[in-house]
Amino acid sequence: MGACARVPEGADFISTINAISEDFRVPNTVKANVNYNKFIGDRFRVGANALFSYTYNNYVYLERNLVDEPFFRLENEGNRGVFVPAGTISDRGQTNWLFSRASENVGRVLELNSVASAYQYAFILDGSVRIGKDGYFTASYTFNQAFDNSSYNCCVANTSTFLPVVDDSRALNWGYSDNQFRDKVVLNGASPTWKGFVFGASLIGIGGSRYSFMTSNGSLQGDFPLNNALAFVFDPNDPATPDAIRAGYEAILNDPNTAESAKRYLRESFGSVARRNGGENPFFFTVDLRLLKTIKTFGKQRFEVSADVFNFMNLLNKDWGVNNDLGRTRNLQSIRGFDQATRTYQYNVESGVGVLPINGTPWRMQLGLRYAF
């Protein structure tokens, strides 16, 4: 931090410095793809596709005006560090990031680095068939896995430091990518033209995106970003676990509205800091329908009248065609206090953390008219 301490002449303080690392490199991506297609007659095709990509020297901003080592560690939370002195934490558990600075002459120092990386692989099975003269049906299934140590790709430098962490935001941690999905199904088809009518339908389903259990209501580790600390999940079988926390976990696990993936994520995390993007969102799909009528006029000119219904299943039943995605983060615990004697945080367990929300776009209907010439 020697360079950071040199404040320009005439200035008493610099609030933020955006810097570039001396060894910054341009990101590079290596891709590989193997594809096979088999045609059966003039109507059928089946295919398989394998893809792999690896990105290195990826860009990420790191906080450089942060003390090298934590002032103390939370022994009851896997020994994770806190970067402000314990005596500066209020009885309500609120920290002041100014005490975490390596230099008091500046505020934040965000340095652009090339230490992030990512890899992804996917397998795709697909096929198609021609129906009649001009009808068709296609189907594909994708199995995908994506991992990284930083999902930052936009836009301001500060956003990069919001990555969920155990304690030190400079210590990037590997996990499922924010862009992860596991399964994707696409079905699409259209009928042969009959008396100018064409009926089409498509189904798109996706599942396996990821989310993290977080600690809310302040910066647990004491640095600038708020609410980016992964939750430490206490072991209910440990006698040292507070009764209120044990009861909170039991309420989540016994709630029939809690998603099974959230229960599994919670159980897998007992006695440890929850893994970044360790929770898995459920599969959901939507169905769209389209009816097209072509009316010929002069020569090759024609009217096209269309009717589309988007998210058709939601039209039949309001509980169908919805997205129960839990998002990217779920607040498992909120800070409610800090015990100076034991140097431990006290928490409230959030209720409804694993209850599946109802998201998505309700059904819509669209009518269209086009004249082609």
Secondary structure by P-SEA (a helix, b strand, c coil): cccccccccccccccbbbbbbcccccbbbbbbbbbbbbbcccccccbbbbbbbbbccccccccccccccccccccccccccccccccccccccccccccccccccccbbbbbbccccccccccccccccccccccbbbbbbbbbbbbcccccccccccccccccccccccccccccccccccbbbbbbbcccccccbbbbbbbbbbccccbbbbccccccccccccccccccccccccccccaaaaaaaaaaaacccccaaaaaaaaaacccccccccbbbbbbbbbbbbbbbbbbccccbbbbbbbbbccccccccccccccccccccccccccccccccccbbbbbbbccccccccccccbbbbbbccccc
